Amino acid sequence: MPLMQALLSARDLGRLQTIASVFVRHGFGDMVHRLGWTDALRKAGHTLNLDHAADLAQLTPPEQVRSALEELGPTFVKLGQLMAGRADLFGPEWIAQFERLHSGAPAVAPAALRAQLTADLGAPPEQVFAQWDDTPLAAASIAQVHAATLADGTEVVVKVRRPGIAATIEADLRLLERLAGAALRQWPELEPYRPIDLARQLGRSLRRELNLATECRHAERIALAFADQPEIVIPRVYWDWTHERVNVQQRIRGVPAEDTAAIDASSLDRHVIATRGARAVLQMIVRDGFFHADPHAGNLFFLPGNRIAFVDFGMVGRVTPERRDQLLRLMLGLVQRDAPAVAEVLIDWAADDDPVDDTALLGEIDAFVDQYHGVPLARLSLADMLGDVTTLLRAHRLALPPDLALLIKTFVTLEGLGRGLDPGFHMAEEALPQLREALHARYQPRALAQRGWATLSRTADLLGQLPRDLSRLLRTARRGRIQVQVDVADLRPVVDQLDRAAQRIAVGLVVAALIVGSSIVMTVGGGPTLLGLPAFGLLGFVGATAGALWLMLGGRGRR
């Protein structure tokens, strides 16, 4: 299928031209050509912009990819940030470049923002708020933040989505998913990287972030989980002015976690805030199954009394009960040096079509865990251990499920933040008690009874639906609509050989028929002649000779 037909519509050709130009300038011209982009653009009358290509060629491949993603804008920056959490797929030199990607962007001019903001607020911002500042506090690729004051004097921040950004992102996502499929067809060795799954995961994440009201619902859900813990602060949401393209939240006045000088100048206790922050995120993950997935220093503020405020809930993670159990077993296996438990979880995480050599994987995990034998818990680095696990997965061409990749990235970020605040902070010491408590709670009689009752209910529903399902199956069978497909991979070479043999037999029969028929024609007088011989007989012998040569040369080439 031509690329032009594979793309959703001609409206994406302009964006495709931009993407192709950027990749060619950054040294990926061969990839652009092999995917068929240049031919598609040339037929549509588009040309590639190759300015500064010579300068960009001096960068290393990871640097070139990072630079290209930054140049292409928010969708591709988010893709890079997503890949920064996939240490199971990319090596350290790539992860280091992806982690440098940021969502900063030039601010939108007030005049360009005003029409959309007025429509969303129901009136110009100066009429809605007692005070409004046209100069943004921060500008990112999807939205920018302004300071304002409510009529009662409450300070708030107003996050406004960039005008037109949704259409650009949707076009990028359409192209990315189709191009991921094209790349996979062109380079089957990309299969372990699951490019189509990455594109779809990016789409889900970006569409959630585009809806600014969704971020506020996330914030309120986490605020409810910490309602009885005053040391954890979540900004209040003002729903009267919150919609898909704008949200209004309480402004947090505190010490930014990235301002180490201000932390030192305050009365904050670094050890206390590191411990409280780690315990809060662990509670979100282990107990609640819904967590802030981007707890870096820019999204944290420290308040008097060693309180911690979390902001920006655009990126969150979810952990199903099954995943939570697997995570608990993995973490406990790492901390308690139980290699078989770690291997069992990793094999469970592998996709059904992933080639897993259980013996080799267990041997490497056993050697990896053994290096920590006798090491005190306080000296273990959970981030390093998880990094080693993802390296093992990459070596065995296994990929983490996307939700777990995000979760592991959160653990690594959290430990790095904790150690930055307090060099004596040890994530393993904080995590182990909560993990054991959660695992213990899973096997309490009440919890077992609840899961057993749920299983019985599902079984009863299944049995109740069985007569109806059997009736449908029999009705389908009577109509002759049942199809059974058996695909045995080991038989494919045999089938191919039989198919080739059948072709050779068919050609051999045709050759024999030509020889017999031509011999008969040669004995019959009349008709056109060629070189003094009957033309049809002569042509038949030529065809038989060609077929015989094909049989001999074809048979020799397959030996």
Secondary structure, DSSP 8 states (H G I E B T S, - for coil): --HHHHSS-GGGHHHHHHHHHHHHHTT-HHHHHHTTHHHHHHHTT-----TTHHHHTTS-HHHHHHHHHHHH-HHHHHHHHHHHT-TTTS-HHHHHHHTT---B-----HHHHHHHHHHHHSS-HHHHSSEE-SS-SEEBSSEEEEEEE-TTS-EEEEEEE-TTHHHHHHHHHHHHHHHHHHHHHH-GGGGGG-HHHHHHHHHHHHHHHH-HHHHHHHHHHHHHHTTT-TTEE---B-GGG--SSEEEEE---SEETT-HHHHHHSS--HHHHHHHHHHHHHIIIIIISEEES---GGGEEEETTTEEEE---SSEEE--HHHHHHHHHHHHHHHTT-HHHHHHHHHHHS-TTS---HHHHHHHHHHHHHTTTT--GGG--HHHHHHHHHHHHHHTT----HHHHHHHHHHHHHHHHHHHH-TT--HHHHHHHHHHHHHHHHTSHHHHHHHHHHHHHHHHHHHHHHHHHHHHHHHHHHTT--------GGGHHHHHHHHHHHHHHHHHHHHHHHHHHHHHHHTS--S-EETTEEHHHHHHHHHHHHHHHHHHHHHHHT-
